[in-house]
């Protein structure tokens, strides 16, 4: 497959071009036992380089998930408790984090990643975005959409 048609990887499988978004292909990946959309971007390189970065996330998904969950909780729990929590009352860290789940993973050839979480209706249907790099770790966490 040429990059204009999509991309195929022996471990990650087949990826189709993302409509109206040049340089991106979409497939499926497994994150902590859960199926998620996997996007590769050839920004700064090739899909092969992006797939190496995607595998670096997926192969150590439990370690990355622990870091992501820590950062999500640090950055967003207080905001949720003060502005979005209308019906849940007191909720433990574990129960709060159990409500969110990875829906989309993006890895770039240049070494960046973006992870999107379904919010479990904590933020009324918005997504949670975790952005970072393999060199520096998590750089930002925010509510999007």
C-alpha positions, 0 to 999 in steps of 0.5 A, spaced: 500 500 500 502 506 498 501 512 503 496 515 499 492 509 499 493 507 506 498 503 510 499 496 513 503 494 518 505 487 520 503 488 527 498 493 527 494 491 521 491 495 516 490 503 516 485 507 511 486 514 510 483 519 514 478 523 509 479 530 508 486 529 512 492 528 509 498 525 512 493 521 517 491 513 517 486 510 521 486 503 524 484 499 531 488 498 537 488 495 544 489 499 550 489 496 556 484 490 554 479 495 550 478 496 543 480 504 540 481 507 534 489 508 532 491 514 528 498 514 525 500 521 522 506 521 518 508 529 520 515 529 520 516 523 517 513 516 515 507 512 517 513 506 519 516 511 524 509 513 527 507 506 528 514 505 532 511 510 536 504 507 536 507 500 539 511 504 544 505 506 547 501 500 546 506 495 548 507 499 555 499 501 555 499 500 563 505 504 565 502 510 560 495 509 563 497 510 570 501 516 568 495 519 564 490 517 569 495 521 574 495 527 570 488 527 568 486 526 575 491 532 578 488 537 572 481 535 572 478 533 578 477 539 582 474 543 576 469 537 575 468 537 583 467 545 583 463 546 576 460 539 573 458 535 579 451 536 579 449 529 581 454 524 583 456 527 590 462 525 593 466 520 589 473 516 590 479 517 585 478 510 583 471 510 581 472 517 578 477 514 573 473 508 572 468 512 568 473 514 563 476 510 557 480 511 552 477 512 545 482 514 540 490 514 540 494 518 535 501 517 534 506 521 530 512 520 526 515 526 530 514 523 537 508 526 539 502 522 542 495 525 543 490 520 547 482 521 547 478 519 553 470 518 553 468 522 559 463 517 562 459 523 562 463 527 567 464 533 563 457 532 559 459 528 553 466 532 552 472 528 551 478 528 555 485 530 551 492 528 553 497 530 549 505 529 550 511 527 547 516 520 548 521 525 550 518 529 555 512 525 557 505 528 558 505 536 556 497 537 557 491 535 559 484 538 557 477 538 556 475 538 548 469 538 544 
